[in-house]
Amino acid sequence: MKDFFRVHKTAVIGALFLTSLGVSAEPRLALEDAIDIAIRIDPWIAQSIQLQGALLDESVAAGALPDPRVTLGAANLPTDTFDTGQENMTQATVGLSQRFPRGDSRYLARNKKEELAESQSFQQEDRRELTVRAVTYLWLDLWNAQESIRLIDNNRGLFEQLADVAEVGYTSAIGGSLQQDIIRASLELTRLDDRLTVLHARLETAQEALGEWVGIDTFRLQVSERIPSNLLAGLTNTAFDTNDNSVIAHPSIRATDQLIDARSIDIELARQAYKPEWTLSAQYGYRDQAPNGQDRADLFSVGIGFDLPIFTGNRQDRTVSATIARREAAKSDRMLQVRRIRAEARAAAARIERLDDRIMLYRQTLLPQVEDQANAELSAYNNDNGDFAEAVRARIVELNAQIDFIEMTAERAKNLATFRYFTASTSGPSSFSLKNSQD
């Protein structure tokens, strides 16, 4: 009977080392597909494109002359009889005037709108890069929870079988199992259930968050089982010298540069206020016949008008000073933006290097060690030379190490996505290649 129990225990434990390869018929959402969908349906990009078109239309309008002004009137009409032929100077008038804005203000206003429109194109590039990073983060959160759940589900059978073995050994009175072994096995199963509940909550949260980007029709899909190979690649361009200009090509910096150029045009526009604004006018006056029937000549008038910007202290000077201050503030904001991008890129690179060290340590040393320890403890318990609690504890340690490895892999991929966003360039390809990205 004792030999039968030992054979039974050996069989059920040995069978648990076989990894199930369950095939899922459900479609899986690849990362590159999620990114492509998110970019295509992003309402922010559509809004920016519309705004860019509006700015280009406004640039054409800003460069055009103001509409001419037509005036109709009656001049020198006698108030005693209101007879248009009574007085020689009574006339019906029609006038046309054209205003000419100050200096180069039309040209500058058009250029300002064009600069703002060009800024939108760089903002769209930055938004695409931000979308790549955001969707990658959410996809990796979903992958992390999904793979952790799969790992626990694959190992849950072991603890169930260990509980059965402990119960059989306890009830047979010859298996050497103690009551605390049964309690310990049941406790570990409860902890696994609690852990699965937490992971399922994380999974559903990630699904909902990813659904905001890719649409309600796809957010319930499972993600691919493998992280794209380009997110497992090594680092490039990890060094950022204080005089390095590589960050200047970042879309967000280029967008800020366009805004600074627009501020510079504002300064020139403000300086145009020192120049006069001209108005050209012409007027034709029709005169009726005299009371005796004599024809009277019609009248024509032409004139030029302009203002005199001679009191500039409280208006023009102040306006120019304010626009200069706003441009300098924009330059300071750009400087802070460059510092932040460089610091974030360096921080991400540092985290990746440390995670690479940990991943290598886990892969080469820690995971093989905990696996050997778990196998040794199970073998000792199987041969009645080990403690049940130690066997379970060793298996829990191995499971935790495997889950930690999954989390580290996802965290490393997230940091690489962050690093690529902060090192993105408008002159180069997107930080995420939609081709050849899957193993």
C-alpha positions in Angstrom: 0.0 0.0 0.0 2.8 2.4 0.8 4.5 1.6 -2.5 1.2 2.2 -4.3 0.9 5.6 -2.7 4.5 6.5 -3.6 3.9 5.5 -7.2 0.7 7.5 -7.3 2.4 10.6 -5.9 5.3 10.3 -8.4 2.9 10.0 -11.3 0.7 13.0 -10.5 3.6 15.2 -9.7 5.6 14.2 -12.7 2.7 14.8 -15.0 2.6 18.4 -13.8 5.9 19.3 -15.3 4.4 19.0 -18.8 3.4 22.4 -20.1 0.0 22.5 -21.6 -0.1 24.1 -25.1 -3.7 25.1 -25.3 -4.6 26.6 -28.7 -6.9 29.5 -28.6 -9.3 30.2 -31.5 -9.9 33.7 -30.4 -8.2 36.4 -32.5 -5.3 38.3 -30.9 -4.5 41.9 -31.2 -0.9 42.5 -32.3 0.8 45.7 -31.1 1.5 47.1 -34.5 -2.2 46.6 -35.4 -3.3 48.4 -32.2 -1.0 51.3 -33.0 -2.2 51.5 -36.6 -5.8 51.6 -35.5 -5.2 54.1 -32.8 -3.5 56.5 -35.2 -6.1 56.1 -37.9 -9.1 56.9 -35.6 -7.4 59.4 -33.4 -9.8 62.4 -33.2 -7.0 64.7 -32.1 -5.1 64.3 -35.3 -8.3 64.8 -37.3 -9.0 68.0 -35.3 -5.4 69.2 -35.9 -5.7 68.6 -39.6 -8.8 70.7 -39.7 -7.1 73.4 -37.7 -4.1 73.4 -40.0 -6.4 73.8 -43.0 -8.2 76.7 -41.3 -4.9 78.4 -40.6 -3.8 78.0 -44.2 -7.1 79.6 -45.4 -6.6 82.3 -42.8 -3.1 83.0 -44.1 -4.5 83.7 -47.6 -7.2 85.9 -46.1 -4.7 87.8 -44.0 -2.5 88.6 -47.0 -5.4 90.2 -49.0 -6.3 93.8 -49.0 -9.4 94.9 -47.0 -12.6 95.2 -48.9 -13.1 98.6 -50.6 -15.8 100.8 -49.0 -18.6 102.4 -50.9 -20.5 105.4 -49.6 -23.8 106.9 -50.9 -25.1 110.2 -49.8 -26.7 113.6 -50.5 -24.6 116.7 -49.9 -25.6 120.3 -49.4 -29.3 119.6 -49.5 -31.3 122.8 -48.6 -33.4 122.2 -45.5 -36.1 124.8 -46.3 -37.4 123.2 -49.5 -35.3 120.0 -50.0 -35.3 120.9 -53.7 -32.2 119.3 -55.3 -32.1 122.0 -58.0 -32.4 125.0 -55.7 -28.7 125.3 -54.7 -25.7 125.1 -56.9 -23.8 122.8 -54.4 -26.5 120.3 -53.9 -25.4 116.9 -55.2 -26.0 113.2 -54.9 -22.7 111.5 -54.1 -21.2 108.1 -54.5 -17.7 107.4 -53.1 -15.2 104.6 -53.1 -12.3 104.2 -50.6 -9.6 101.7 -50.2 -7.6 101.2 -47.1 -3.9 100.0 -47.2 -2.7 98.4 -43.9 0.5 99.6 -42.3 3.8 98.7 -43.9 4.3 95.0 -44.4 1.5 94.0 -42.0 -0.4 91.9 -44.6 2.7 90.0 -45.6 3.7 89.4 -42.0 0.2 88.4 -40.9 0.1 85.8 -43.7 3.5 84.4 -42.7 2.4 84.1 -39.1 -0.6 82.0 -40.0 1.7 79.8 -42.2 4.1 79.3 -39.3 1.2 78.3 -37.0 -0.1 75.9 -39.7 3.4 74.3 -40.0 3.4 74.0 -36.2 0.3 71.9 -36.4 2.1 69.4 -38.8 4.8 68.9 -36.2 2.3 68.6 -33.4 0.6 65.9 -35.4 3.9 64.0 -35.6 4.4 64.4 -31.9 0.8 63.2 -31.3 1.6 60.1 -33.4 4.7 59.4 -31.4 2.7 59.9 -28.2 0.1 57.5 -29.4 2.7 54.9 -30.2 4.0 55.2 -26.6 0.6 55.3 -24.9 -0.8 52.3 -26.9 2.4 50.4 -26.3 2.1 51.0 -22.5 -1.5 49.8 -22.4 -0.8 46.8 -24.7 2.1 45.8 -22.5 0.0 46.1 -19.4 -2.6 43.8 -21.0 0.2 41.4 -22.1 1.7 41.4 -18.6 -1.7 40.6 -16.9 -2.6 38.0 -19.6 0.7 36.1 -19.4 0.8 36.2 -15.6 -2.8 34.7 -15.6 -1.8 32.1 -18.1 1.3 31.2 -16.0 -0.7 30.8 -12.8 -3.4 28.8 -14.6 -0.8 26.4 -15.9 0.6 26.0 -12.4 -2.6 25.9 -10.5 -3.0 22.2 -11.3 0.2 21.5 -9.4 -1.1 22.9 -6.2 -4.4 21.1 -6.6 -2.6 17.8 -7.2 -0.3 18.5 -4.2 -3.4 19.1 -2.1 -4.9 15.8 -3.3 -1.6 13.9 -2.6 -1.4 15.4 0.9 -5.1 14.4 1.6 -4.5 10.9 0.3 -1.4 10.6 2.4 -3.2 11.9 5.5 -6.3 9.7 5.1 -4.2 6.5 4.3 -2.3 6.9 7.5 0.9 5.6 5.8 1.6 8.5 3.4 3.4 10.6 6.1 1.2 13.6 5.5 0.1 15.9 8.3 -3.1 17.9 8.7 -1.1 21.1 8.4 0.0 19.9 4.9 -3.6 19.8 3.8 -4.3 23.2 5.4 -1.1 24.6 3.7 -2.1 23.3 0.3 -5.6 24.8 0.7 -4.2 28.1 1.8 -1.9 28.3 -1.2 -4.8 27.6 -3.6 -6.8 30.4 -1.9 -3.9 32.8 -2.4 -3.6 31.8 -6.0 -7.3 32.5 -6.4 -6.9 35.9 -4.8 -3.9 36.7 -7.1 -5.9 35.7 -10.1 -8.7 38.0 -9.1 -6.2 40.9 -8.8 -4.7 40.0 -12.2 -8.1 39.8 -13.9 -8.9 43.2 -12.5 -5.7 44.6 -14.0 -6.5 42.7 -17.3 -10.0 44.3 -17.6 -8.6 47.7 -16.6 -6.0 47.5 -19.4 -8.7 46.3 -21.8 -10.9 49.3 -21.1 -8.0 51.7 -21.3 -6.8 50.2 -24.6 -10.3 50.3 -25.9 -10.3 54.1 -25.6 -7.6 54.1 -28.3 -8.5 51.3 -30.6 -12.3 51.3 -30.4 -15.0 49.3 -28.6 -15.0 46.5 -31.3 -11.5 45.3 -30.6 -10.7 46.1 -27.0 -12.0 42.7 -25.7 -9.5 40.8 -27.9 -6.5 39.1 -26.4 -3.1 40.4 -27.3 -0.3 38.5 -28.9 1.6 36.1 -26.7 5.0 37.6 -27.8 6.3 41.1 -27.4 7.4 42.5 -30.8 11.1 42.0 -31.3 11.8 45.7 -31.9 10.8 46.3 -28.2 13.3 43.7 -27.1 16.2 45.3 -29.1 19.2 47.0 -27.6 19.6 50.7 -27.0 21.0 53.1 -29.5 21.9 56.8 -29.1 22.1 56.4 -25.4 24.6 59.3 -24.9 23.3 62.9 -24.8 26.0 65.5 -24.7 25.1 68.9 -23.3 25.9 70.4 -26.7 24.1 67.7 -28.7 21.6 69.0 -31.1 19.8 65.7 -31.9 16.9 66.6 -29.6 16.2 69.7 -31.8 14.7 67.4 -34.4 12.1 66.1 -31.9 8.5 66.9 -33.2 7.5 68.7 -30.0 10.6 70.9 -30.2 10.1 71.6 -33.9 6.5 72.6 -33.1 7.8 75.0 -30.4 10.3 76.4 -32.8 7.4 77.3 -35.2 5.6 79.0 -32.3 8.7 81.0 -31.5 9.0 82.1 -35.2 5.3 83.2 -35.0 6.2 85.2 -31.9 9.1 86.8 -33.8 6.6 87.8 -36.6 4.4 89.3 -33.9 7.3 91.6 -33.0 7.6 92.7 -36.6 3.8 93.2 -36.8 3.9 95.3 -33.7 6.6 97.5 -35.2 4.4 98.1 -38.2 2.3 100.3 -35.9 5.0 103.0 -36.2 4.1 103.3 -39.9 1.0 105.2 -41.1 -2.0 103.5 -42.5 -3.0 104.9 -45.9 -6.5 105.4 -47.4 -7.2 106.3 -51.0 -10.7 107.7 -51.7 -12.6 109.0 -54.7 -16.0 110.6 -54.8 -18.4 111.5 -57.7 -21.1 114.1 -57.1 -24.1 114.5 -59.4 -25.9 117.9 -59.6 -29.4 118.4 -60.9 -30.3 121.2 -63.4 -30.8 124.8 -62.1 -34.4 126.2 -61.7 -34.0 128.0 -65.1 -33.2 124.7 -66.8 -29.4 125.3 -67.1 -27.2 122.2 -66.8 -24.7 122.2 -64.0 -21.4 120.3 -64.1 -21.0 117.2 -61.9 -18.2 117.1 -59.4 -15.4 114.6 -58.8 -13.2 114.5 -55.7 -10.1 112.4 -54.9 -8.0 112.2 -51.7 -5.4 110.4 -49.7 -5.6 109.9 -45.9 -3.2 108.6 -43.4 -2.8 108.6 -39.6 0.1 110.0 -37.6 1.6 107.6 -35.1 3.6 110.2 -33.2 2.5 109.5 -29.6 4.0 106.0 -29.3 5.0 105.8 -25.7 1.9 104.2 -24.3 0.8 102.1 -27.3 3.3 101.2 -29.9 6.3 101.0 -27.6 4.4 99.0 -25.0 3.1 96.6 -27.6 6.5 95.9 -29.1 8.0 95.4 -25.6 5.2 93.0 -24.7 5.6 90.9 -27.9 9.4 90.7 -27.3 8.8 89.5 -23.7 6.4 86.8 -25.0 8.9 85.5 -27.5 11.6 85.4 -24.8 9.2 83.5 -22.6 8.6 81.0 -25.4 12.4 80.6 -25.8 12.7 79.8 -22.1 9.9 77.3 -22.4 11.7 75.7 -25.2 14.9 75.5 -23.1 13.0 73.7 -20.3 11.4 71.4 -22.9 14.8 70.4 -24.3 16.1 69.8 -20.7 13.1 67.6 -19.9 13.4 65.5 -23.0 17.1 64.9 -22.5 16.6 64.1 -18.8 13.7 61.7 -19.6 15.7 60.0 -22.3 18.7 59.5 -20.0 16.5 58.2 -17.2 14.8 55.7 -19.5 18.2 54.6 -20.8 19.5 54.1 -17.3 16.4 52.1 -16.3 16.8 49.9 -19.4 20.4 49.2 -18.6 19.5 48.1 -15.0 16.6 46.0 -16.2 18.9 44.3 -18.7 21.2 43.4 -15.9 18.3 42.0 -13.9 16.8 40.1 -16.8 20.2 38.5 -17.6 20.5 37.6 -13.9 17.1 36.0 -13.9 17.5 34.2 -17.2 21.0 32.9 -16.6 21.0 32.3 -12.8 17.9 32.9 -10.7 15.3 31.1 -12.8 17.4 27.9 -13.3 18.2 28.0 -9.5 14.6 28.3 -8.3 13.5 25.6 -10.8 16.2 23.3 -9.5 15.3 24.1 -6.0 11.6 23.4 -6.6 12.4 20.1 -8.4 14.6 19.0 -5.6 12.0 19.8 -2.9 9.3 18.0 -4.9 11.6 15.0 -5.4 12.5 14.9 -1.7 8.9 15.1 -0.7 8.0 12.4 -3.3 10.6 10.2 -1.7 9.3 10.9 1.8 12.6 12.7 2.6 11.3 16.3 2.4 8.8 18.6 4.1 5.5 19.3 2.3 5.6 23.0 3.3 9.1 23.4 1.8 8.0 21.7 -1.4 5.1 24.1 -1.7 7.2 27.1 -0.7 9.8 26.3 -3.3 7.2 26.1 -6.0 5.7 29.4 -4.9 9.1 31.0 -5.1 9.6 29.7 -8.6 6.2 30.9 -9.7 6.9 34.4 -8.2 10.2 34.5 -10.0 8.6 33.7 -13.3 5.9 36.4 -12.8 8.6 38.9 -11.8 10.4 38.0 -15.0 7.3 38.7 -17.1 6.9 42.1 -15.3 10.5 43.0 -15.9 10.2 42.2 -19.6 7.1 44.4 -19.9 8.7 47.2 -17.9 11.9 47.0 -20.1 9.8 47.2 -23.2 7.9 50.2 -21.8 11.1 52.1 -21.0 12.4 51.4 -24.5 9.1 52.8 -25.9 9.7 55.9 -23.7 13.3 56.2 -24.8 12.3 56.0 -28.5 9.7 58.7 -28.1 12.1 61.1 -26.5 14.7 60.4 -29.2 12.2 60.6 -32.1 13.1 62.8 -35.0 11.0 64.5 -37.6 13.6 63.7 -40.3 13.6 60.0 -39.5 11.1 57.1 -39.4 8.5 56.7 -36.7 9.7 55.3 -33.4 7.7 52.2 -34.1 8.1 50.3 -37.4 4.8 48.8 -38.5 6.7 46.2 -40.6 8.9 43.4 -39.5 8.0 44.0 -35.9 6.7 40.6 -34.9 8.7 37.5 -34.1 
